[in-house]
């Protein structure tokens, strides 16, 4: 199921970003360790007990101000509230209830969303009780006293937030069904590609309601293979000005990615690659999903014999961490190469779920070690004992060694490339984990 979304809102200077960082800190520290992927901290992932959810940090809401920048901030905050399953209304416990808090409360009443009232900056435990009573007048039930900077009181607040998370998504598909999402920034032609895929041939189609509002899973069969198009463009309500807002197109992509096997990153051939494309595909890599680049609107370019070659070089340059992802130049308008998309999706999905026998994996790793000796550090040499595949979707391998600290990332990448050379793994990331061999294995030697 898509992770629930929690928006943190309030007037300026109540500590929204501090709370955001407190909730997202550990998660951010993990994802920032990936090379070549940048990330906007206005949204992130968080966990509480068994719950995983998305959080949105918003700018401070100032009602009644005609300043263009403040208007945009308020517009973005209102969009976050519209997108959220639960809203954390953050106020400043040291200031008491202010007119600005009451104005924000009026906006929150109109959302008809669950609201959890959090009274921040109560750093002294004695303040937790005496500084929260006044906030009952805002009309959101029990105020939860917290300190974002110290992390106190967050447990009770998050328990209340989690009570409002939606039930799990109950649509199930067979193991052989390939779940596909078209991701990318707005106005690159995702809706047109969906229509081209569904309308090109006679297919069996049905709609199953998803967990996010106004989204559907489109289920269809092509040449005996079942597919699901998940939460793609055109499947939500239209006509809202803020549909083109960057951060929320990314949020929607994240929800679709979580439930997909294969992600189709759609790039506008006329506009080329921008930073947001890297941002969105970064979530697919983090989630371990297979990826295909679709360069749409290819019919609109003036081309010569080097146009596709140069465009492919540009993609490889901007996404150097994804040399394994195939590229397809298509046109939803003219249907150029659209028929090849699902063929490629099937090939990539097979790579994504490929399982290799342990004996075969070890043969490849042994040959690789023979060809290039493992690195040494301060006179100690890395010894590679054996390897095995531990998971699929994406294919993941554990390499057992004498000391994991001796494994240099370049040698780990070398082993990954040898596995790719042997088995292809087109379109899917690989994960290679270095593990210390168990002592009982050492004793047997």
N, C-alpha and C positions, 0 to 999 in steps of 0.2 A: 504494500500500500504506500502511497505517497506520504512522506512524513508530515505531521501537522505543522502549521505555521503559527508562530507566536510573534506578535508585533509589540514593541515597547514604545509607548507614546507618552507625551506629557509636555508641559511648557518648557521653555529653555532653562538650562542650568539646574536641572533636578537630578542629574547623574545617569541619564539614559545610556550614554556610551560606556560609562564605568560598569553598569550592570551588564550591558551587552558583552563587554570584554571579559567580565567575570564568568558569565555563562558559556561563552564561546572560546575562552582562552586555550584550553587544552586541545580542543579540536583544531583551532587555527595553527597552533604550534606544530601539529602533525602535517597538515596539508601544505604549509609553507615550505616544507622540506623537499618538495618536488621541484626539480630544475625546470626552467623554461615556462613555468605556469604562474601567471600573476593573478591576484585575487583582490576584489573589492571588499573591504571589511564592513560594508553596509549590511551584509547578510552573511550568515554562516550556519553551521550545524551545532547542535548541543545535545547533551544526554542528561537524563535524570532517572536514576534507578533503571527500570527496563524500558524507558521511553526515549526514543530518538525524535528530535523535532528540529525545525528550522526557526531561526530567529531573525527579525528585521530590526535594525536600529533606525530611528527616524530623527529628523531635525525637530527642534522645539517648535511647538504650535503657538503662533501668536495671532489671535483672532482680531479682525477689524483693521489690521494694518494693510495699507494699499501698496506697500513696497513690493516691487516685482519679485525680488529674491525671496522675501518672506512668504509671498503668495505661493511660489513654487514649492517651498519647503512644506507649507501646509497641504498643498495638493498631493505631494508625495506621501505625507503622513496619512492622509485620508485614503490614498490608494493602498497603503500597507494595511490599514484597518479593514478595508474591503476584502483584501486577499487573505487575511488571517482567520484562523479558527478560534483563537483566543487572543485577547488584548491585555497586556500588563499596563495599567495606568499608573505611572510613576509620579509621585509628588515629593516635596521636600519637607521632612518632618520638623526641621528647625525653623521654617518660615510659617508653618501653620497653613490653613486654607486661605488661598489668595483668590482674588477675582479671576485671574487667569486660569487657575485650576477649575473654577466653576464654569468658565467658558469652554474649556476642553471637555469637561463632563457633559455639557450639553451636546457636543458633537458625538460623544460616545453613546449617549442615549439613543441617538438616531441610527447607530449601526446595528442595533439589536443583536450584538455579539456578546458572548461571555466576557466579562471584564473582571480582572483581579486587581484590586487596589493595593499598591505597595508604597509604603511610607519610607522613604530613603533617608540616609544620612543620620540614622540613629545609632551612632557609633558606641554610645554608652548603654549597656544593658538596662540601666534604670530608666532610660528614655523610651524604651520599647513600648511600655504601657502608657505612661503619662502623656506621650506626644502623639498618640494615635487616635484618641477619643474624638477629637474635633473633626476628623475626616469621615466619620459616619455620616455627616450631613451631606456628603457628596452623593449618597444614595447607591453605593455599590457593595453594601454589606460590610463584612468584617475587614478592616484595614490590616495588612500584614506589615509589621515593622521590620525593616531590614537595614543592613549597611552594605552597600555594594562594594565599598572600598575594603571592608574587612571580611566580607563573605558571610556575615551572621544573619540569621533569620531567613535565608534563602530556601532552606528545606521545606518549611511550612508553606511558603509562597508557591514553590514548584509543585508540591503535592496538590494544592488547589488548582493550579494551572492544568495539571495532568487530568484532573477530573473532567475537564471539558474537551479532552481530545476525542475525535470521532472514533466510532467502532471500526474494527479492521475491515478492509475491503474483502468482500466475500466472493468475488468472481474468480473462478479457477479455470485453468486451461490445461490441456494435456501436456505431457513432458515434451512432445514433439512440436508443439506450437512455437513459432518464432515470434517473439515480441519486439516490435520495431518502433522507434520514435524518430521523427524528423525534428532536429534541433537547429538552432541558429538565431541570429538576430532578426528583428522584424523586417518585413517587406523584402525578403529574399526569395519568396515564391514557395514557401512551405505548403500553403493551402492549395496552390495550383498543382503542386506535385502530388499531394494526396488525391486530388480529383483525377489526375492523370493515371495514377496507379490503380485506382478503383474503377475507373471508367474505360480503361483501355481494352479490356476483354470482358466477356461475360463471367462474372464471379458470384459466389455465394456470399452475401453480406448480411450481417446483423449488428445491431448496436447494443452494447451493454453499458449501463450507467456506471461511471467511475466514482471515486470518492471525492474528487474536487468538484466544485460547483460548475455546472454547464459543460462538463467534460464527458466524453464517451470513449470507450474502447471500440474500435471498428474491427470486427472479426470477419475475415474472408478467406477463401480457399483458392489457390492458384495451382493448377496442374497437380492436384493431390496433396499439396503442402498447405497447412493451416498457418495463417499469419494474424497478428493483432497489431493494428496501428494505435499507439498509446498517446492520448492527451496531446494531439498534434495541433498545429495552427489551423484555425477555422472551426475548431470544435468548442470554442468558448463564445460568449456573447460578444457581438460586434458593436462598433460605433462609439466606443469610449475613447476619448482623446488620448488618455494615458496608456493605450495599448502599446505605443511605441517606446515607452519608457524603458531604458536599458536594464535597470536592476530587476524589474519584474518580469521581463522576458527571460532573464537568467533564472529567476526563481521558478518559473514555470518549466523551463528546461530541466532544472534539477529534479522536479517531481516526476517528469516523464522518464528521465534517465534511470532513476532508481528502479523502475519496473521493467526496464528494457533488457533485451539481450544484445541488440544491435542498434547503434545510434547513427543516423544519417545527418552529418553536419552539412547544412546547405549554405553555400557561399554564392553571393551575387556576382556573376561574371563581370558585370559592368563596373561595380564598385571595388572589387578585389577584397583583400583580407584586411580586417581591422582588429584592434586589440580585443574587442568583445568576442570575436570568434575564438581566440585563444582561451579566453576566460571560460566560455561555455564548454569547449572541448576538454578543458582541464577537469571539469566535474565528471565527464564521462571516463576519463583515465583514472581519476581517483576512485570511481566506483567499479573499475575493472571491466568496463563494457567494451564490446567490439565497436569499431568506428570505420565508417566509409565517408570520404569527402565527395559531396555532390556539388559540382559547379554548375549552377542553374543559369538560365537566360543566355546560354551559349550562342543561341541564334542571333542575338543582338550585337555581337562583336564583329567588327571587320577583321577577317582572319587571313593569314598567309600560312605557309607550310611550317612556320615555327611558333605560331601562336599557342598551341596546346603545350608544346615543349616548354616554352618560356613560362606559361602559367603553372605548369607542374613544378618547375624549378622554384618559382616563387613560393608555392605551398611547402615544398620541402625545406626551403630556407626559413620560413616563418614557423614551421612545426618540425624542427630537427629531431625532436624526441619521438616522432611518429613515422619513421621511414617505412613501417610495415603496413600503414593504412592505405588501401587502394583509392584511386581518384577516378571519378567518372564525370565526363562533361555531358550535360543533358540540357534539354529544353522542355519545360512543362507545356509551353505554348504550342510547339510544333511536334511534341512527343519524341523528339530526337533522343535516342538511346534509353528512353524510359523503360522499354521492355527489358533492358539489361539490369535494371536496379534490383529486382527481386532475385534474379539469378545470382548476382553478386552477394546479396544478403544471405542466401542459402549457403554459398561457399564460405563466407565469413562466419556464419553461425556454426558450421561444422568445425571450423578451426577453433572457435571459442569454446566448444564443448569436447574437443578432442582429448582422448586419454591414451597415453603411451605406456606400454608394459615396462615395468621396472628394469627388466633385463636389457631392453632396448635403450632405455635412458642411460643406463650405466655404460653401455658400449659406446654411446656418443660422448659421454663425459670422459671416459678413459682415453678415447682417441684424442679428444681436445687437450687433455693434460699431457699426453705424450708429445703432441705437436708443439705446445707452448708450456714450458714449465711454470708452475705456480710461483707467485712472488715471494720474496724474502723480506724480513724486517729485523734489523739488528742481529743478523746471523741466524735467525729462525725462519725456516721455510714452511709455507702453508702446505699441508698434506690433505689432498682430497681423497676421501675413502670411498664414498658411494653416494648415489643420488636417487631420488624417487619422486614421482608426481604425486602431490598431495591433494590437489583440487582441480576442478574445471570451472569454466566461466568466471574468471579467465583461467587458462592453464597455469598451474602454480607448482613449482618444484622446490624440494628441500635438498640442499647439498650438504652432506655431513663431512666435517673437517676436524683437524686437531685443535684449531684455535680460530674462532670466527673473526677475531680482531686482525688476523693476518690477511683476511680476504679484502683486497683492494677493489673498489667499485669498478675499475676498468677491467679487472679479471672476471668479475661477476658478469659484466656486460659481454665479455668475450664468450663465456659459457652460454649465455642467453643467445648470442648470435649463432653459435654452433647448433643449438637446439632448433633455431629457426631455419638454418641451412638444411638440416636433416628432415624437418617435418613441415616446413612452410609457415604454418600459423598465420596465414594472411588475414589482416584486418583485426587481429586481437592482441592486446597487450599480454606480455608474459610476466610472471612474478617469480623471482628466484630468491629463496631464503637460505641464508647460511646458518647451519646449526652445528653445535659441538657434538661429536659422537658420544653416545652414552658410555659411561664407565664400564658397563658390563661387556660392551663390544671391545673396549680396550683390553679387558681381562682375558678375552678369548684369544687374543693375538699372542 
